[in-house]
Every structure is written in structure tokens, then in C-alpha cells.
Amino acid sequence: MPRGKKNPAVTLSPQNPYIVKAREWERVQELIKQIEALDEEYKNMVLAHLKKRA
């Protein structure tokens, strides 16, 4: 890395790619919890919808 240029991996800025991925993963984990909390019928509907989109 050239002198004077900061490595983005060591900054805590919102644009840090590692922080962005960590926040995305936190959102995914929250969605999983919400889906798991649904009644079985609704959970199956959500999972079927997600399979169609994949």
C-alpha cells in the first residue's frame, strides 16, 4: 500500500467493506429470527417465496 494511503480494512468508516458485510450479516440474522418466529404455515409461505426468488 502506498505511503499515506490508509488500508480500508483498518478504518471504522461506514464504507469499510468488512463493516458493510458485518452489518449485512446482522440484518440477515435478524430476518432469520423473524422467519423462525412465524407460525409454521406462514414460515412455509415465506420460505417458498424465497426459493422462487433464488
Rosetta blueprint (number, residue, H / E / L):
1 M L
2 P L
3 R L
4 G L
5 K L
6 K L
7 N L
8 P H
9 A H
10 V H
11 T L
12 L L
13 S L
14 P L
15 Q L
16 N L
17 P H
18 Y H
19 I H
20 V H
21 K H
22 A H
23 R H
24 E H
25 W H
26 E H
27 R H
28 V H
29 Q H
30 E H
31 L H
32 I H
33 K H
34 Q H
35 I H
36 E H
37 A L
38 L L
39 D L
40 E H
41 E H
42 Y H
43 K H
44 N H
45 M H
46 V H
47 L H
48 A H
49 H H
50 L H
51 K H
52 K H
53 R H
54 A L
